[in-house]
Amino acid sequence: MSRPVSLASVATAVPPHRISQREVAEAAHRGFSRRYDDYGRLAKVFETSGIRTRHLARPVEWYLQPLGWQQRNSAYLEAATALFSEAATGALERAGVSAGEVDAVVTVSSTGVATPSLDARVADAMGFRCDVERVPVFGLGCAGGVTGLAIGGRLAAARPGSRVLVVAVELCSLSFRLDKLTKENIVATALFADGASACLLRGCEGELSVEMSGQHTWRDTLDIMGWSVDDEGLGVIFDRAIPPFAEAHVAGAVEAILGRAGLGREDVGRFACHPGGAKVITALERALSIEQGTLDHERDVLAEHGNMSAPTALFVLERVLRDKPPSRVLLTAMGPGFTASCLSLRAAA
């Protein structure tokens, strides 16, 4: 960043319906086993996912009934606005800032459609000013939390002294589809969950500064991850295995992003990665040449919350910052595009 930007707070929120992985597996068995001959083999992913519990926007039985786009998006609007408010309020309180002092709001979400956007829907109740700058960001998927934080950092840097609120809200469970008898849909059902995270950035010096950020998008990779859209709602696209791709290509992308800032992997004290799944975490440790088991917070977040897409990396960051972090933390995530997004945080000496 050309001008100083500091991270003042991180907060997270989850919906009220907490469910064990065993309960999800049992529900999926009821929904798929009699209609999908290959289900027995694919169901092993519920045991190997690294997930113990998750939080969902609706009770599990809700997902077992016929649902169309309207029902799913109505659930998104209701649950996403509640999660936005809870996460944003937590970040503001931790930073000692009122909603009326916020100059810009970056809202990241790719699991529903909200026009007016989520920030506008909560503005009056939250107490945002009428001149607050609203920046909704859609389509970044799992990379959205890191990229949203980078966008917020640039906004804060452009206006010294400003306060920028970044909120990532995803309701991935709304993509659970009983009509999709595919491997990709079963994997998504075993991994995805709901949650929100929020960060407050200041355009000034602080104990933890936003040092740099960057992205790398690989060519001819649109088929790796994304959403399909039809009358029933969003459907997951996993046309290529992500763990082997990450192991083969992430290191080069990270090195290129760091290199543009005059840094190398040896300058990073702690990688804080989006935990897309147990195999993805292992692949990232191999790719980044770090000891297996080092990404402990990533495994814990995955185990307790599942893959919440964009907010998940910020759940990891919250835990990393609870410990005494090293001088430099590199936050990383991968998402549709196929894109790697990185952001470096530097602790004050």
Long-range contacts (C-beta under 8 A, 24 or more apart in sequence): 1-153, 1-154, 1-157, 1-209, 1-210, 1-211, 1-212, 2-157, 3-157, 3-158, 3-160, 3-203, 4-157, 4-160, 4-203, 4-204, 4-205, 4-206, 4-209, 5-153, 5-156, 5-157, 5-201, 5-202, 5-203, 5-204, 5-209, 5-210, 6-201, 6-202, 6-204, 6-205, 6-206, 6-207, 6-208, 6-209, 6-210, 7-199, 7-200, 7-201, 7-206, 7-208, 7-209, 7-210, 7-345, 8-94, 8-95, 8-97, 8-163, 8-199, 8-200, 8-201, 8-202, 8-206, 9-90, 9-91, 9-92, 9-94, 9-95, 9-199, 9-200, 10-91, 10-94, 10-197, 10-198, 10-199, 10-314, 10-317, 10-318, 10-321, 11-87, 11-88, 11-89, 11-90, 11-91, 11-93, 11-94, 11-197, 11-198, 11-199, 11-318, 12-87, 12-90, 12-195, 12-196, 12-197, 12-198, 12-311, 12-314, 12-315, 12-318, 13-83, 13-86, 13-87, 13-90, 13-195, 13-196, 13-197, 13-198, 14-55, 14-83, 14-194, 14-195, 14-196, 14-305, 15-55, 15-56, 15-57, 15-79, 15-82, 15-83, 15-171, 15-194, 15-195, 16-55, 17-55, 17-56, 17-57, 17-58, 17-59, 17-60, 18-53, 18-54, 18-55, 19-53, 19-54, 19-55, 19-56, 19-60, 20-52, 20-53, 21-46, 21-49, 21-51, 21-52, 21-53, 21-54, 21-190, 23-60, 24-54, 24-60, 24-189, 24-190, 25-190, 27-60, 27-61, 27-63, 27-64, 28-186, 28-189, 28-190, 30-64, 31-63, 31-64, 31-178, 32-178, 32-181, 32-186, 35-181, 36-181, 36-186, 38-183, 39-186, 42-183, 42-186, 42-187, 43-186, 45-186, 45-187, 45-190, 45-191, 46-190, 48-278, 48-279, 49-190, 49-191, 49-277, 49-278, 49-302, 49-306, 50-275, 50-277, 50-278, 50-281, 50-299, 50-302, 50-303, 51-190, 51-191, 51-193, 51-302, 51-303, 51-306, 52-303, 52-304, 53-303, 53-304, 53-305, 53-306, 54-173, 54-193, 54-194, 54-305, 54-306, 55-193, 55-194, 55-195, 55-305, 55-306, 56-173, 56-193, 56-194, 57-171, 57-173, 57-174, 57-194, 58-173, 63-173, 63-176, 63-178, 64-178, 66-178, 67-232, 67-233, 68-231, 68-232, 68-233, 69-230, 69-231, 69-232, 69-233, 72-112, 72-174, 72-233, 72-234, 73-112, 73-113, 73-174, 73-233, 75-171, 75-174, 76-111, 76-112, 76-113, 76-114, 76-171, 76-174, 77-112, 77-114, 77-121, 79-171, 79-194, 80-109, 80-111, 80-112, 80-114, 80-118, 80-169, 80-171, 80-196, 81-118, 81-121, 81-122, 83-169, 83-171, 83-194, 83-195, 83-196, 84-118, 84-119, 84-122, 84-167, 84-169, 84-196, 84-198, 85-122, 85-125, 85-126, 86-196, 87-167, 87-169, 87-196, 87-197, 87-198, 87-311, 88-122, 88-126, 88-165, 88-167, 88-198, 89-126, 90-198, 91-165, 91-167, 91-198, 91-199, 91-200, 92-165, 92-198, 92-200, 94-200, 95-200, 95-202, 97-163, 97-200, 98-127, 99-126, 99-127, 99-128, 100-127, 100-128, 100-129, 101-163, 102-128, 102-129, 102-132, 102-163, 102-164, 102-165, 102-200, 103-132, 103-133, 103-159, 103-162, 103-163, 103-164, 104-132, 104-133, 104-134, 104-135, 104-152, 104-155, 104-156, 104-162, 104-163, 104-164, 104-165, 105-132, 105-133, 105-134, 105-135, 105-164, 105-165, 105-166, 105-167, 106-135, 106-137, 106-148, 106-151, 106-152, 106-155, 106-164, 106-165, 106-166, 106-167, 107-134, 107-135, 107-136, 107-137, 107-148, 107-167, 107-169, 108-137, 108-140, 108-144, 108-145, 108-147, 108-148, 108-166, 108-167, 108-168, 108-169, 108-310, 109-136, 109-137, 109-138, 109-144, 109-168, 109-169, 109-170, 109-310, 110-138, 110-139, 110-140, 110-141, 110-144, 110-170, 110-227, 110-309, 110-310, 111-170, 111-171, 111-172, 111-174, 111-175, 111-234, 111-309, 112-171, 112-174, 118-167, 118-169, 119-167, 139-336, 140-310, 140-335, 140-336, 140-337, 140-339, 140-341, 141-225, 141-226, 141-309, 141-310, 141-335, 141-336, 142-225, 142-274, 142-276, 142-307, 142-309, 142-310, 142-312, 142-313, 142-333, 142-334, 142-335, 142-336, 143-215, 143-274, 143-310, 143-333, 143-334, 143-335, 143-336, 143-337, 143-339, 143-340, 143-341, 144-168, 144-170, 144-309, 144-310, 144-333, 144-335, 145-197, 145-274, 145-310, 145-311, 145-312, 145-313, 145-314, 145-333, 146-213, 146-274, 146-313, 146-331, 146-332, 146-333, 146-341, 146-342, 146-343, 147-215, 147-333, 147-335, 147-341, 148-310, 149-199, 149-201, 149-210, 149-213, 149-314, 149-331, 149-343, 150-210, 150-213, 150-214, 150-341, 150-343, 152-199, 152-201, 153-201, 153-210, 153-213, 153-343, 154-213, 155-201, 156-201, 156-202, 156-203, 156-210, 157-203, 157-210, 158-203, 159-203, 160-203, 160-204, 161-202, 161-203, 161-204, 162-202, 162-203, 163-200, 163-201, 163-202, 163-203, 164-200, 164-201, 164-202, 164-203, 165-198, 165-199, 165-200, 165-201, 166-198, 166-199, 166-200, 166-201, 167-196, 167-197, 167-198, 168-196, 168-197, 168-198, 168-310, 168-311, 168-314, 169-195, 169-196, 169-310, 169-311, 170-194, 170-195, 170-196, 170-308, 170-309, 170-310, 170-311, 172-307, 172-308, 172-309, 174-233, 174-234, 175-227, 175-233, 175-234, 175-235, 175-236, 177-232, 177-233, 177-235, 179-232, 180-235, 183-238, 184-236, 184-237, 184-238, 184-239, 185-235, 185-236, 187-236, 187-238, 188-236, 188-238, 191-276, 191-277, 191-306, 191-307, 192-236, 192-306, 192-307, 192-308, 192-309, 193-305, 193-306, 193-307, 193-308, 194-308, 195-305, 195-308, 195-311, 195-312, 195-315, 196-311, 197-311, 197-314, 197-315, 197-318, 198-314, 199-314, 205-348, 206-348, 207-347, 207-348, 208-321, 208-325, 208-345, 208-346, 208-347, 208-348, 209-345, 209-346, 209-347, 209-348, 210-343, 210-344, 210-345, 211-261, 211-328, 211-344, 211-345, 211-346, 212-260, 212-261, 212-263, 212-343, 212-344, 213-341, 213-342, 213-343, 213-344, 214-256, 214-257, 214-260, 214-261, 214-341, 214-342, 215-257, 215-339, 215-340, 215-341, 215-342, 216-253, 216-254, 216-256, 216-257, 216-339, 216-340, 217-337, 217-338, 217-339, 217-340, 218-249, 218-253, 218-337, 218-338, 218-339, 221-337, 221-338, 222-336, 222-337, 222-338, 224-336, 224-338, 225-334, 225-335, 225-336, 225-338, 226-336, 227-336, 242-276, 242-277, 242-280, 242-283, 242-334, 243-277, 243-279, 243-280, 243-282, 243-283, 244-283, 245-338, 246-280, 246-283, 246-284, 246-287, 246-334, 247-283, 247-284, 247-286, 247-287, 248-287, 249-287, 250-283, 250-284, 250-287, 250-288, 250-332, 250-334, 250-340, 251-287, 251-288, 251-289, 253-340, 254-288, 254-330, 254-332, 254-340, 254-342, 257-340, 257-342, 258-330, 258-342, 258-344, 261-344, 263-344, 265-289, 267-328, 268-328, 268-329, 268-330, 268-344, 269-325, 269-326, 269-327, 269-328, 269-329, 270-320, 270-325, 270-326, 270-328, 270-329, 270-330, 271-295, 271-329, 271-330, 271-332, 272-297, 272-298, 272-313, 272-316, 272-317, 272-320, 272-329, 272-330, 272-331, 272-332, 273-298, 273-313, 273-316, 273-331, 273-332, 273-333, 274-298, 274-312, 274-313, 274-316, 274-332, 274-333, 274-334, 275-299, 275-301, 275-302, 275-307, 275-312, 275-316, 276-307, 276-312, 276-334, 277-302, 277-307, 278-302, 284-332, 310-335, 317-345
